Amino acid sequence: MNYTLELNTQEPGSNVVFNTIVFDSFKVNIVERYTGRMNFNPTLCHVLFKIRTLDNDIIATKSGNVRVKIKGDEFESYQKLIQVLNSYDYKNRLINREEVEQEYVHFILRLVISNYELN
């Protein structure tokens, strides 16, 4: 499955970061909210994601909600993945970027499959 990863779309001074994964038939919008100052040791406090069609129609979850909050062990795993994506090594191509991106996309895709009914 082909995908495009758009990381860290953010307005200046905002403590909200938007990441998007665009697949062939849908896209995943990921919203990260941070506490503290963004330029000095921000702390990730929660992460939400939702699925949209390529025409920007929102797809409901299996339970009828629009978005899913990442909690518990999954939140801790997400934090570790996003730390690698924001690391010096990733940004300066000192590690295999494709492998790190695939890990992130597979993690999100697993959450999508468990929470959404895609036809």
QUIJO-V325523 format. One line per field, one symbol per residue. ss: DSSP state (~ for helix, > for strand, _ for the rest). phi: phi as a letter, one per 30 degrees, with the letter a starting at -180 (. if undefined). burial: 1 if it has 24 or more other ideal C-beta (glycine too) atoms within 12 Angstrom, else 0. A space follows every 50 residues. Layout:
BEGIN
ss: ???
phi: ???
burial: ???
END
This chain:
BEGIN
ss: __>>>>>>>______>>>>>>>>__>>>>>>>>>>_______>>>>>>>> >>>____>>________>>>_~~~~~~~~~~~~~~__~~~~_____~~~~ ~~~~~~~~~~~~~~~____
phi: .dabccchdadeidccccbbcccdbabcccccccciddcbhdcdcabbbb cbdddiddcddddjdcbbcdbiddddddeddddddcdddddchdbddddd ddedddddddddddcbccc
burial: 00001010000000011111110001111111010000000001011111 11000000100000001101000000011011011100010000000001 1011101110110011000
END
